[in-house]
Amino acid sequence: MSIVKLRRSTFITTSGAGSIIDFRTRNGASVSVIVKSFDGWENTKAKYIEEPRLAKLLNVENFIEPPIFIDQGNFSSTASTPKIEVSQFPYWLQCPRCRRIAHLRDWDYNDSEPMEKFCPECSRPGRKSQKIYCVPVRFVASCENGHLEDFPWDRFVRHKPGCKSRKLKLLGRGMGIESVYVSCDGCKSSRSLKDAIGKQGFLFPTIECGCKSPWHNNFNKTNQQITCDKPLRTFQRGSSSLYFAHTKSAISIPPWSEINTFGRDFQTLANMDEKSLSKAIEMFSQMKGSIVYYYANKRNYSLARIKNLILSTKLKMEDLDEEKIASQEYIVLKGACSEDVENQENFKADRKIVPQEFKYFIDGISKIKRLREVKALCSFSRVNPSVSNSNRKEVVSKGKTWLPALENFGEGIFIDFESEHLKNWETNKEVILRVEQSTKAFRNAFLKDGKDLAEIDEYCTPRFFLMHTLAHLLIRSLSNICGYSLSSIKERIYSQSKLEEDKTPYAGLLIYTSSSDADGTLGGLAAMAEPQNFITLLQSAIESGRWCSSDPLCINRSTDISLTGSLASCHSCTLLPETSCCAFNRFLDRGLIYGTEENPNIGFLKN
């Protein structure tokens, strides 16, 4: 039995249900597995995480934290221990010596380690190496609807008529994908894998998607009769395009930073009418084990204050959506720019003075000394980071009332950009035209895929482009100055430019770092909110983004616009690890910050 150890946070990001994980067994055999649906955790001693706003948004009752480790091949642990189950995938393996490829069932294996397959021909007695372990094939097939299956080797090679042999080999005859061939030992047919690479999928002959979902727990028991309208495409097994985790998160802000301590008791109390609630609070205040007793006797809350806290929080939960959550967080964070917040368990902030040279475009700064973030894995997509729910796959079976999530504690810096300078800049016709130019091709591609443009409207605005680009520049500077890795710093952008009656425009940026350790981090990032440190940070960010080592190609960029919705951006100046970016490195443009040679007036910081 082999134990596979991974960081718990990876199950919410890169290694969630439906993802592929590679590892080596104790005997050195290379194994590739797919993580199965996260089911059955609710009947175990798993840790439950409370975040009422996020649960309301995602239509679940609560969240469960992933276990610390997974055990592949043998799940004999007690039922009280939550498990992450995996199964071997892809099903086709290759012998590294003879280059033969075949299905799992065609190889020999060790009784003690069923996932260790070895070639019976190359592992005969007398050989120098007793066992030649097989390795997973490099290629798999997937489609934009999230299906995943083995590369169709037999159909792809195009056997000659009458050929009954199914002994295939995968050979490399040089550098590049065009030099990788699959051949049949029987009829000597051979074909380069370059014919399988492309957005059109498999042609000559056409091979359609089999609508397979090997990560489902009942995958082998069901006979799916579903048709797929997306072409089956080839990907390397380790390609990042095979798994895009879709997560939602919420910051615990007052009053939720107090309510979260109530745990499941909050929902029980919130469902009562006002008269019954008063009686229940009075009764619980006498019970030493209850949370009401803790607030009344340890934190000196009056029973009336506890009641008002529950009622006001319940009221704010009505008609909750993602935009309302962002608005609530922005209001609290903006308030922390003018008044310190110290009386909360999971949210503490100090207001800071905005340096004189930045007052014309920054309205407020807050040092977030402590925050709590709950991030839930909702679904995933393949091929592209789809915004549409129609292309996403679930990570738990239908009917479950929970989702996998992680509770993180950390610190950060909040910057409020809601200023007259921003309002005047975003109404500049040249700025609006630049954003339209950047997003036109992306919108057309999005619409061509049958998706609703309303899903990306919030991103396709000058306000979001500006703050998103500034956030990336600040994160890169923070990494250089403070020593944090880029992947450990995250962004949260509050952008609303619509002027409808029920909406108030806002522009805020929260840059933070967090970890699952209850102690959070050590204060290095939050300390950059101090006036003198902030001057150094912002000047460094502005100067580092003014020029790019890839200029003039970067600043005049015109390629891949339909994929990213971005103009002036690249890995040398603005792009970040996907775990840090809230928009998959899309909707970025340095030209809107500094202006371009053709349009210097569009620069937000042109002076």
NORMO-V932340 format. One record per helix or strand of 3 or more residues. SS is the DSSP state (H for helix, E for strand). FROM is the first residue (numbers start at 0). LEN is the number of residues. If there is no record, write none. Layout:
ss from len
SS FROM LEN
SS FROM LEN
//
This chain:
ss from len
E 1 3
H 7 5
E 19 5
E 29 6
H 40 3
H 51 6
E 61 4
E 69 3
E 85 3
E 91 4
E 99 4
H 103 3
E 107 3
E 112 6
E 132 4
E 138 4
E 147 3
H 152 5
E 167 5
H 176 3
E 179 5
E 189 3
H 192 4
H 218 3
E 232 4
H 239 3
E 243 8
H 255 7
H 264 6
H 273 11
H 290 7
H 302 14
H 321 14
E 347 5
H 355 3
E 363 18
H 388 3
E 401 15
H 419 7
H 428 20
H 452 3
H 461 21
H 485 3
E 488 8
E 505 10
H 525 4
H 530 16
H 560 4
H 590 4
H 599 3
//
